[in-house]
Amino acid sequence: MATTSSTRVAILTFDGFNELDSFIALGLINRLRAEGWSAEITSPSAQVTSMNGVTVTAQQPLEFANEADAVIFGSGIYTRAIAENSALLDRLQIDPLRQLIGGQCSGTLLMARLGLLGTMPACTDLTTKPWLVEAGVLVLDEPFHARGPVATSGGCMSSVYLAAWLMARKAGTEAAEKALHYVAPVGQKQAYVEQVMGVVKPFLSTPA
């Protein structure tokens, strides 16, 4: 169900993060600022450095994820170690009963460790797949999958699907399509929007 109230989105971003995961979602979701949306880089430390050496300042501390309306688990090269860091994960109290939750590539491993996937099958990248299988998760050969308030995506560029799903769930398909249209390549805008929304629309029937 669409809503016009403010929506705060925590994009969980750890050291070694994949820039495409965090920044694409950040840029797309913040296209809805006029509608009261705000997506912010949320990290366990004041600064984090990406897998390619880009250092950014966190906009919110890790605990912001516990109160945000939606949470995106980004991926990175150190995710497996983070998944074994119980002291770090204990700082997260994510609740699918009141939040929309998405995971990108290895971010889905963190979701599994936190018990957020349940029996839901998940999408992820090829590197993370065996780790998820080891954790007892059925891994799909698909770019995007969602069940209720929880979604996963696999492959760096599938971050677009995750952002589009989140926007459509909370702000409606028209708002999501408008944001996608703005960033889509010139001369391909309509086809791009249709392609992205064609992937996520089958998963929008369950109310948030």
N, C-alpha and C positions, 0 to 999 in steps of 0.2 A: 504494500500500500504506500502510495506517495505521501510525502509530508513536506510542509513548507517551513517547519521549525528548524532551528540550527542543528547541524550534524557535525560532530567532531570525529575525525578519523585518525587513529594512531597507526603509523606505518613503522612497524618494528624493524629497526636497522641496527645491525651489530657490526663489529669489526670484521673486515673481510667481505663486506656486503657487495652484492651485485648492483651496480648503478642502474641498470635497466629496470630491475624490479622496483626499487624504491622511487626513483625519479620519474618514471613514466606514470606510475600510479599517483604520485604527488602532483604532477603537472595536470593530469587529466581531471582528477577529482577537484582540484582547486579552480577549475573552469566554472564551478558552481558556487563560487564565493558570493555572488550576488543573491543567491538563494539561501545564504546563511551557512554554507559548508566551509569546513576548514580541515585540511589534511596536513599532518605535521610529522616530521622525522622524529621518531621516538626511540631513544637509545638508553642503555644501561650506564653510559658514561657521558661526560660533557662533550667529547668529540669521538668520532669513529672514522676509521680509514677504510676505504673500499678496496676491493681485490686488485684494482688498478692504481692504487696509491692516491686516490682523491680523499682528502680529509674534510669532513663537514662538521659543523657544530649542531648538536642535537637541539631541536626546538622544544622537546618535552622529555622529561625523565621516563624511565621504563614504566613506572607506576601509573602514568597517564593512561596506559592501555586499559587499566582496570576500570576507568570511569568513562572512557570514550564510547561513542555510539557504535563504532565499527573498528575492527582491528585487522590489519593486513600483516601477515608474517612474511617478511622478505627473506631472500636466500643469501647465501654467501659461502665462502670457502672454509669457514670455521664452524659451520652449523652443526656438524656431528659432535664436535667438542662441546658446543653450547648445549646441545641436547643432553649431554651427560653432566652438566653443571647444575646440580639440584639447587644450590644456593641462589643461582641466578633465576632459574625457572620458578622457584618458590615466590619470587617477587611478583609473579603474574597470577592474577585471579580473574581469568577470562570466563565469561558466562554467556553461552549461546541462548539462554532464555531472555536476555535483554540486549544482546549485541549481535551484529552481523560480523562474521569471522571469515577471513580468507587467507589462504596460504599459497605462496608462490614457490615452485621448485622445492629446494631443500627446506623451505619454511614449513612445508607440510610435515616434515619430520618432527619439528617442534610441536606442532599441533597434535601429532600422535603421542608424543611424550607427555603432553598435558591432558590427554584423554579426550580431546575435542572431536576426534574423528568417529569414535565409537565403532560401529560396524560399517560405516560408510566407506565405499571405495574411493580412491583418491588419484589425482593426477600429479605428476612430478617430473623432474628431469631424469635423464638416463643415469647420471651418477648417483642420484639419491635412491633410485628405484630399489636396488638390493637392500638398502638399509630399511626402507619402509616394509619391504616383504619380510625381512627379518623381524620387524616389529609386529607382524601379523596383519598388515594392511593389504588389501587387494588393490593393486596398482593398475589403472586403466591406460590403454594406449590412445589417449584422447588429450586434447589441449585444455579442456575445462569440464568440470563436473561440480554440481552443487546439490545439496539436499537440505531443504529448510533454510536455516540461517547460516549454514556452513558451506564454503566453497573452496575448491583447490584448482590450481592451474599448473601446467607443465610446459617448460620452455620459456626462455627470457621474454620473448615478445608476447607471450600469452598474458602478460601483466595487463594488457589492454582489455582482455576479456574479464579479468578480475575486477578492474576498475569500473567497467561498463555494467557488470552485474550489480555491483554495490550501488552505483548511482541509480540504476533502474529500479532496484528494490526500494530505495529510500526516497527518491525524488521523482520516479516515474520514467517510463521509456522515452518520452519526449525530451526530457532534460538530458538524459544520457545520450540520446542521438544528437542533440545540439552540441554537446561537449565534444563528441567524436567527430562531428562534421567540421568543427573549427580546426582540429589538429590533422585531419585527413589530408593526403596529398591532393594538390590542385589537379583537377581533371579526372580524379578518381573518387571524389568525395562521396557521392551517393552510393557507389558500389562498395566503398570501404565501410560505410556505416551499415549497409545491409548485410555485409559479410560478418562483421563483428556481432551485430545484434542477432543475426541468424544463429550464432553459436550459443548465446546466453539466454535468448527468449524462452527456450523449452524449460528453463530452470527458474522462471519467474512466477510460476503459478501459485507457489506456496507463500502465504502472507508472512511478512517479517515479524 
